[in-house]
Amino acid sequence: MTRPVHVGAVGESGTIGAIPAVYNAVVDAVSHLGIRHLTTPITPQQLCEVMAASRIERSP
């Protein structure tokens, strides 16, 4: 299907805010560990590595 004005389909507009909302929820969930920023895409492996590094830095 060709769209001469380069617009997306009507159903796509509802998904625009989902990615930032999930990102903010994840950062909020780990903020107590001192994590304030994560790179996207957030993967389970990346999240585990960042959390482990945070624990090492915070250990006495």
Secondary structure, DSSP 8 states (H G I E B T S, - for coil): ---TT----GGGGGGTTHHHHHHHHHHHHHGGGT-----SS--HHHHHHHHHHHHHHH--
